[in-house]
């Protein structure tokens, strides 16, 4: 398998990974809550913790997209199941941190 075939197969997954990596690291480093909540960011009770865990969740989604791309080489159905489970898990984690820190 050539590099071009890998890029053709995993192009979208690599793009999602790069975007999630950018925003996740940006949240973790800058701890800027305005990235997540444009209107009334001062309403967040614990902005530093909220942005840290939100960044980690976004990095989790990016890693899941990369794993989905790798799994798609072997079994496309398993790749779809993996990303659906990851998105559901991400939503649950996001709900948890929103209730705890926001």
WOQUINOR-V750028 format. One line per field, one symbol per residue. psi: psi as a letter, one per 30 degrees, with the letter a starting at -180 (. if undefined). burial: # if it has 9 or more other C-alpha atoms within 8 Angstrom, else .. Layout:
psi->???
burial->???
//
This chain:
psi->kleeeeeeegeeeeeeeeeeeeeeeeeeefhjffeejekhfffkeieeeeeeeeeeeeeeeeeeeeeeeeefeejeeeeeeeeeeeeeeeeeeeeeeeeef.
burial->.....#...##.##.######.######..###.......#.....##.#################.#####...#.###.##..##..#..##..##..##
//
